[in-house]
Amino acid sequence: METREEALEYGLSFPDTYQDAPFHDANWQLVRYKWNKKAFLWTYEKDGSIHLNVKVVPDNAFYWRDRYPSVVPGYHQNKMHWNTIILDGSIPEEDIKVMISESYHLVADSPARRIYEAVKKIPAGCVATYGQVAEAAGDRKMARAVGNALHKNPDPEHIPCHRVVNAKGELAGEYAFGGVWKQAERLISEGVEVTEGRVDLSRSQWKH
């Protein structure tokens, strides 16, 4: 792997990724993870070679730097958590792919992603509480994080945040996608009974 195009193509081969050029400078092309919009692959030309910045855990950062002279501390980024790969032909392609893959998985394994995946499992005609979603996402203590993530839902058509209510069955007073009445409207259209801004959890709560 010696070209930017090859690196970008590989980065975009991972699920839920997209290419971005945030600096209005064609030299900087990034690949981001859709659900949290974080970049895991930065590409740019410097000193006549294409450079890649990838995220790493600290132990791996030093492992790769010790193994290849063309892997150096991350350019313009945290030196403990980012490496720069210089595509000068000295690093085997399989190891470049391993480093990009590790970066992707570090960025993609986030609480927000787990929350969104849990919400996707709530079937039509049911609701779940914030605590339930947090538990399904792996940590019941992050119920507040569920509310924050759903308020920033990047894909409300496929991540049904309208099916999430509080522990009393009450709808979200500040529902981000059309207001509380839009949330009620969507739930009613799916067969959930809503009375005075509240759902009867004994009848409609998701059993998972």
KAKA-V668072 format. One line per field, one symbol per residue. phi: phi as a letter, one per 30 degrees, with the letter a starting at -180 (. if undefined). psi: psi as a letter, one per 20 degrees, with the letter a starting at -180 (. if undefined). burial: + if it has 16 or more other ideal C-beta (glycine too) atoms within 10 Angstrom, else -. A space follows every 10 residues. Layout:
phi->???
psi->???
burial->???
//
This chain:
phi->.bbdeddddd eddddhbacb bdchbddcbc cccedbiddc bcbacahibd cbcbdbdedd ededdddbed cbeedibedd cbccccdcic ceeddddddd dddedddddb eddddddddd dddejbbbde dddddddjad dceddddddd dcedaddccd dddcbddcid dddcedcjje ddddeddddc jcdcbhibcd ddccddcb
psi->oiqggggggg hiiqqlqqqq nijkoihopq pqpghjjqpi oppqppkjqp qppqqqqggh ghghhhhphj orqppkrpih jpqppomjii pqhhhghggg gggghghhmq hgghgghghh ioqqirrqrh hgggghiioh ikhhhggggh hjoimihinm iijpraijjq rphlpimirh hhggghghhj jpppolkqqo hhhippo.
burial->+--+-+++-+ +--+--+--- --------++ +++-++--++ ++++-----+ ++++++---+ +--++--+-+ +--++----- -++++++--- +----++-++ ++++-+++-- ++++++-++- -+---+++++ -++++++--- -++-+++-++ --+-----++ ++++++--+- ++--+----- --++-++--+ -+-+----+- +--+++--
//
